[in-house]
């Protein structure tokens, strides 16, 4: 399988609708980047959960998923399940985040996600990050909306297991959900690993990318 390398990553933007989306969709990749890039700049925006215990969970979780990184996290207080009614607020928050940096990679929900909050963010992200590599992550949940990914990031078993453990450890408010456990997260990462001939992996949807060959 052909592998493409991405050197020079120094700053990333993370876009999530809810606290825990980022860690579920890209936690293993975040762990890998933070380890490989000392002082990695992480600019994160989450639409829902501001001022609640979920914001506290997100801040502590992000510190664990990106140890040593320069983290800037903004958690808005938009109503869960109703962000499409707050289109203007989401658009303004994305624009403000885009103005504060120039990320090498942008992570957002994948466009075909069944949850309306995720889908809105997926559709608006390219309107503010027009010239960036945008990776659409998948969020494991009850709906049968897992995508057909176009890009895979292989994960060592140790990283996949660490991701699963940190998710359950930090997001205590989600433990009552029947799908929120280590075996579920490891099952998906193992499946994606099989699809790219690795032990585990995270998968992303890429709508557009430019390939440049340099001598």
N, C-alpha and C positions, 0 to 999 in steps of 0.2 A: 504494500500500500504506500502511495506517495505521501511523504510528510512535508509540510511547509513550516519553516521556522520563522519565528517573529522576534527578532532581536530588538533591543532598544526600548523595551516597554518600561516607562518610568511613571506614568500616570494613567489611572483608569477611572471611569465613571460607572457607578452602579445605580440602576434605576429599578425600584420595586414598588409595587402597589401596597403591600402589607409587610409588616415586620415578620421575618422568617423567609420571605420569597427569595431574597438574595442568597441566603445560605443554602436553601434547598436547591436552587437552580445552578449556583456557581460556587458553592462553598469549597469544593475540592480544588477548583482552579484558583480560587482566591488564596487558599493555603499554599499552593505551589508558587504562585507569583510572589507572595509576601516573603517566602523563604528564599526565592531566587534573586529578588531585587531588594536589597537593603534600602530602607527609606522610601519604599513605594508610596506614591501619593494616591490616596483613595478618596474620591468624592462621591458620596452616596446620598440619594434622595429616596425617601419612602413616603407614600402619600397618606397612609392611614396609621393611627395609633398614637399620635402625638399627645403628650401629657398623661399617658396611661402606663400601666405596668409593662405593656408591650414595648413602649419606647425604651424603657430601662433594659428589657431583655435584649433588644436590638443593639444597643450601645455596647453592652458587655459581650454579646456574641461576636460583633464585628471586631472587637479587640482580640478575641481568641482566633477568629478566622484569618485575621491579617496582623499577626504579631510583629511589632516593630514598625508598622506602616504609619505614615502621616495621614490620619483619618479625619475627614470632615463629614459629619453626618447630619442631615436635616430630616426630621420626621414631622410631616404635616398632620393636621387633625381632621382631614376630610372623612366623611362617613363611609365606613366599610360597606361595599356593595352598591354605592351610589355615586362613585366618582364621575361617571359620564355626565351627571347633572352639574358637575363643577369643572367643566371643560376649561374654562378660562383660567381658573386657579392652577390647574395642572399645567397648562401651557405656559403660564407665567413662571412657575417654579422650575420647569425645564429650561426655559430661556435664561433664568438667573443662574442656574447651575452651569449652563454652557458658557456663559460669559466669564465665569470664575476660573476657567482653566482650558486646557487643550489636551484632552485625554488621548492616549494612543489606542485604547480599546474602550468601547461602551457596551455594557451589559444591560439588557432589558428583556422583558417577557417575550416569548415567541408570538408572532402575529396571530396564530390560529388558536390561542388559548381560549378556553370556553368561558372563563370568568370575565365579566364585563370590565372590572377594574384593571385586570391585567391587559386585556385587549386594547383598552383606551390608551394605556401607557405605551404599548407596542406600536400603536399607530402614530402617536405623537412624537415618539423619540426620534424618528428620522427627520422630522420637520425642523428640529433644533440641532441635531448632530448630523448634518448633511454630508460632510466630508470625512466621516470617521468610519472605522470598521465597527459595525454594530452586530453583536452576537446575541441572538435570541435564545434565552435559556428556557428549559422546560421545568414546570412546577408539578411535582407529583401530588395528586389529590384524587378525590372520588370520581370526577368526570373522566370519561375515556377520551382525552384530548391529547395524548402523547403524540408528538409530531414525528414526521419522517425527517430526521436531522441530516444536515449536510456537512457538519464539521464536528470532529470528535477530539476531546482532550484526554488522552490516556492517564489513568491514575494508578500509582502503586497501591497495593492492597492496604498498606498501612495508612495512606492518606484517605482512602475511601472509608475505612473503619473509623478514623479520627473524625472525619466529617459527620458520619452518622452519630457518633457518640456526642459530639459537641451540639448537634441539633437537639437531641433529646435532653441534654444537660442544661442548655440555655433557655430553650423555649418551653418552660414548664406550663405555661398557660394553654399549650396545644396538646398536652398529653392525653386529654380525654377523647381526642379524635382517633377513630379506630385504625387509621392508616399512618398515624404519626409515630413510627417506631423504627428502630435501627434496621430491622430485617427488611422493611419496605424500601428504605433508602438504599440499602446494599443490593437489594434485588434489581432495582433500576440501574444502578451503576455497573452491576455485573453484566446485565443485558447489553448496555452500551459498550462495555468492554469487549464482549463477544463480537459485536458488529464492527469493531476496529482492530480486532486481533490483539487485545490487551486483557489484563486481568479485570480491571475496572475502568470506567471512563465517565466523563460528563459530555453531554451532546448539546449542540447548538444549531440554530437555523440561521443561515446567512443569506439575505436576499440579494445583496450586491457586494462585489469586491473587485478590486483592480489588481491584476498580477503584473509585476514589473521584474524583469530580469536584469541584473546588474553584473558587470564583469569584475 
